[in-house]
Amino acid sequence: MLIGILECGQTSPDWIEEHGEMAAPFPPFLRGADAALEFRVYKAHRNQLPAHAHECDAWLVTGSPASVHERLPWQPALAQFLIGAARQRPVVGICYGHQLLHDALGGVVQRSGKGWGVGVQDYPLQAVPDWAPAGLLDGEAFHLIALHQDQVTTPAPGTRILAGNSFCPVGITTIGENVLTIQAHPEMTTRLARAIYESQRPQQGDAVTDAAVQSLQTRIDSRPAAHWVLAFVRHRLASLASNAHPAS
């Protein structure tokens, strides 16, 4: 399976050597669930986009230091590509990607009055789709690394909320048939999260930063999240193939 990664921002130059570019965590994250996966990176923030949705089997939209409501010059073309791709291929959005997909498909994204979401957050399940693998979670919630100050406040039409919490009600969703979105960062390593949280200490303060860093020692459901993402992608690819070649 070939997954196209649509990279939506530049990693801080100080961190590239140790942590890689924005797309770098995604191959090891997903290969933890399937070592045979292949990846192709498109630097969407530099206007590098696929010619068509069928260049890859599925698409993944990364996080970004940008905000959806900034309306940066590269964002409209990416949004238009995703609108078309979502009709033809499975599309997965992570953090900024989650927000961009909701925005592009008719939802609303806003700066949250609750402030930054940081640290390992619990996202209790509200619905379990039939494609979801069983037995991977400890209880009925995902525990995932968060790093965001924007949120989806009005989900796109056709949204099903799979998980959320009081701070971030629209946490994990599907939109229509072919889109899966996650506000948190299941791909993020604890080392990178710690570096980012520490860099924000002057803005966040010691209490918030210390709590966020301490939470990185708790359970993090990166592996279950990877299995959910791939289960969704495989489910949708099988359905799309079946619809394209109906039984006679």
C-alpha positions as semicolon CSV with decimal commas, in nm:
position;residue;x (nm);y (nm);z (nm)
1;M;0,000;0,000;0,000
2;L;0,130;0,345;-0,094
3;I;0,029;0,631;0,135
4;G;0,078;0,989;0,020
5;I;0,177;1,225;0,300
6;L;0,072;1,585;0,242
7;E;0,317;1,783;0,453
8;C;0,166;2,108;0,576
9;G;0,455;2,291;0,737
10;Q;0,824;2,323;0,813
11;T;0,982;2,181;1,127
12;S;1,186;2,432;1,326
13;P;1,540;2,431;1,179
14;D;1,678;2,369;1,529
15;W;1,493;2,038;1,547
16;I;1,529;1,891;1,198
17;E;1,852;1,704;1,268
18;E;1,708;1,523;1,569
19;H;1,340;1,493;1,477
20;G;1,324;1,524;1,097
21;E;1,076;1,711;0,880
22;M;0,703;1,738;0,961
23;A;0,626;1,416;0,772
24;A;0,907;1,214;0,931
25;P;0,718;1,060;1,228
26;F;0,439;0,914;1,014
27;P;0,617;0,621;0,842
28;P;0,747;0,470;1,169
29;F;0,412;0,538;1,338
30;L;0,214;0,348;1,073
31;R;0,480;0,084;1,005
32;G;0,435;-0,017;1,366
33;A;0,106;-0,165;1,243
34;D;0,224;-0,276;0,896
35;A;0,595;-0,291;0,813
36;A;0,527;-0,329;0,439
37;L;0,374;0,017;0,392
38;E;0,530;0,255;0,142
39;F;0,514;0,634;0,155
40;R;0,551;0,932;-0,075
41;V;0,585;1,284;0,068
42;Y;0,441;1,593;-0,100
43;K;0,540;1,931;0,045
44;A;0,197;2,089;0,022
45;H;0,315;2,399;0,208
46;R;0,549;2,459;-0,086
47;N;0,270;2,409;-0,340
48;Q;0,382;2,055;-0,421
49;L;0,060;1,861;-0,477
50;P;-0,030;1,537;-0,656
51;A;-0,155;1,560;-1,011
52;H;-0,451;1,339;-0,921
53;A;-0,593;1,147;-0,626
54;H;-0,501;0,809;-0,772
55;E;-0,126;0,870;-0,741
56;C;-0,145;0,697;-0,402
57;D;-0,376;0,443;-0,241
58;A;-0,460;0,676;0,049
59;W;-0,376;1,024;0,171
60;L;-0,260;1,158;0,507
61;V;-0,259;1,529;0,595
62;T;-0,006;1,630;0,862
63;G;-0,004;1,883;1,139
64;S;0,129;2,233;1,084
65;P;0,251;2,541;1,270
66;A;-0,004;2,730;1,058
67;S;-0,371;2,783;1,138
68;V;-0,652;2,702;0,898
69;H;-0,802;3,048;0,942
70;E;-0,475;3,219;0,840
71;R;-0,570;3,140;0,477
72;L;-0,208;3,112;0,364
73;P;-0,143;3,113;-0,013
74;W;-0,085;2,737;-0,035
75;Q;-0,395;2,636;0,160
76;P;-0,674;2,679;-0,101
77;A;-0,513;2,447;-0,357
78;L;-0,455;2,181;-0,091
79;A;-0,815;2,215;0,028
80;Q;-0,945;2,173;-0,326
81;F;-0,730;1,865;-0,378
82;L;-0,865;1,713;-0,057
83;I;-1,226;1,779;-0,155
84;G;-1,171;1,580;-0,473
85;A;-0,954;1,313;-0,313
86;A;-1,216;1,245;-0,047
87;R;-1,453;1,127;-0,321
88;Q;-1,204;0,875;-0,456
89;R;-0,960;0,765;-0,186
90;P;-0,935;0,727;0,192
91;V;-0,807;1,049;0,348
92;V;-0,673;1,082;0,704
93;G;-0,614;1,418;0,875
94;I;-0,399;1,466;1,186
95;C;-0,424;1,785;1,399
96;Y;-0,402;2,062;1,136
97;G;-0,511;1,802;0,880
98;H;-0,816;1,724;1,096
99;Q;-0,905;2,093;1,103
100;L;-0,835;2,158;0,734
101;L;-1,056;1,869;0,624
102;H;-1,347;1,990;0,836
103;D;-1,298;2,345;0,707
104;A;-1,273;2,235;0,343
105;L;-1,579;2,012;0,371
106;G;-1,807;2,273;0,526
107;G;-1,723;2,291;0,896
108;V;-1,585;2,573;1,110
109;V;-1,245;2,596;1,282
110;Q;-1,172;2,863;1,544
111;R;-0,909;2,964;1,798
112;S;-1,023;2,803;2,121
113;G;-1,108;3,024;2,415
114;K;-0,994;2,736;2,636
115;G;-0,633;2,794;2,538
116;W;-0,379;2,537;2,428
117;G;-0,443;2,165;2,447
118;V;-0,117;2,007;2,562
119;G;-0,004;1,688;2,730
120;V;-0,150;1,341;2,704
121;Q;-0,527;1,378;2,678
122;D;-0,798;1,115;2,719
123;Y;-1,052;1,092;2,437
124;P;-1,342;0,869;2,550
125;L;-1,506;0,677;2,268
126;Q;-1,855;0,788;2,173
127;A;-1,898;0,546;1,884
128;V;-1,709;0,242;1,761
129;P;-1,733;0,189;1,384
130;D;-1,762;-0,162;1,247
131;W;-1,417;-0,140;1,085
132;A;-1,241;-0,063;1,414
133;P;-1,007;-0,336;1,545
134;A;-1,111;-0,474;1,882
135;G;-0,911;-0,529;2,199
136;L;-0,639;-0,266;2,149
137;L;-0,745;-0,001;2,399
138;D;-0,713;-0,008;2,777
139;G;-1,071;0,086;2,852
140;E;-1,299;0,293;2,633
141;A;-1,073;0,586;2,550
142;F;-0,772;0,684;2,343
143;H;-0,482;0,843;2,534
144;L;-0,295;1,064;2,288
145;I;-0,047;1,352;2,279
146;A;-0,214;1,688;2,218
147;L;-0,070;2,012;2,084
148;H;-0,320;2,262;1,945
149;Q;-0,487;2,595;2,012
150;D;-0,746;2,579;1,733
151;Q;-1,045;2,344;1,734
152;V;-1,326;2,231;1,510
153;T;-1,625;2,413;1,657
154;T;-1,878;2,315;1,390
155;P;-1,811;1,975;1,232
156;A;-1,847;1,935;0,857
157;P;-2,179;1,793;0,731
158;G;-2,179;1,415;0,745
159;T;-1,951;1,402;1,050
160;R;-1,966;1,119;1,299
161;I;-1,783;1,197;1,623
162;L;-1,600;0,884;1,739
163;A;-1,423;1,034;2,042
164;G;-1,386;1,363;2,226
165;N;-1,364;1,520;2,569
166;S;-1,481;1,831;2,753
167;F;-1,180;2,032;2,635
168;C;-1,199;1,910;2,274
169;P;-1,543;1,764;2,196
170;V;-1,461;1,703;1,828
171;G;-1,158;1,482;1,887
172;I;-1,176;1,190;1,645
173;T;-1,422;1,186;1,357
174;T;-1,522;1,043;1,027
175;I;-1,664;1,273;0,758
176;G;-1,882;1,094;0,508
177;E;-1,742;0,759;0,398
178;N;-1,377;0,825;0,313
179;V;-1,238;1,070;0,570
180;L;-1,096;0,996;0,916
181;T;-0,964;1,280;1,133
182;I;-0,777;1,297;1,464
183;Q;-0,717;1,624;1,650
184;A;-0,435;1,477;1,861
185;H;-0,089;1,364;1,747
186;P;-0,071;0,983;1,757
187;E;0,247;0,997;1,547
188;M;0,440;1,230;1,778
189;T;0,726;1,090;1,985
190;T;0,748;1,181;2,352
191;R;1,093;1,329;2,286
192;L;0,955;1,572;2,027
193;A;0,652;1,656;2,241
194;R;0,877;1,732;2,538
195;A;1,096;1,960;2,325
196;I;0,794;2,153;2,197
197;Y;0,636;2,185;2,541
198;E;0,963;2,314;2,688
199;S;0,995;2,566;2,405
200;Q;0,651;2,702;2,501
201;R;0,730;2,727;2,873
202;P;0,766;3,109;2,865
203;Q;0,414;3,140;2,717
204;Q;0,244;2,851;2,898
205;G;0,404;2,891;3,239
206;D;0,566;2,636;3,465
207;A;0,251;2,469;3,598
208;V;0,102;2,390;3,255
209;T;0,437;2,288;3,108
210;D;0,535;2,067;3,401
211;A;0,198;1,889;3,390
212;A;0,225;1,837;3,013
213;V;0,578;1,698;3,037
214;Q;0,485;1,474;3,331
215;S;0,189;1,333;3,138
216;L;0,427;1,194;2,874
217;Q;0,519;0,921;3,123
218;T;0,164;0,783;3,115
219;R;0,000;0,546;2,868
220;I;-0,003;0,670;2,507
221;D;-0,211;0,481;2,251
222;S;0,003;0,536;1,941
223;R;-0,004;0,169;1,840
224;P;-0,384;0,132;1,869
225;A;-0,425;0,457;1,676
226;A;-0,203;0,326;1,395
227;H;-0,412;0,010;1,374
228;W;-0,733;0,214;1,364
229;V;-0,599;0,435;1,084
230;L;-0,493;0,138;0,873
231;A;-0,814;-0,053;0,944
232;F;-1,011;0,248;0,821
233;V;-0,796;0,284;0,509
234;R;-0,822;-0,085;0,420
235;H;-1,196;-0,088;0,484
236;R;-1,252;0,208;0,254
237;L;-1,019;0,077;-0,019
238;A;-1,207;-0,253;-0,021
239;S;-1,541;-0,073;-0,040
240;L;-1,425;0,159;-0,317
241;A;-1,287;-0,134;-0,516
242;S;-1,613;-0,323;-0,472
243;N;-1,814;-0,026;-0,594
244;A;-1,585;0,017;-0,893
245;H;-1,618;-0,349;-0,991
246;P;-1,963;-0,466;-0,878
247;A;-2,038;-0,834;-0,894
248;S;-2,219;-0,933;-1,213
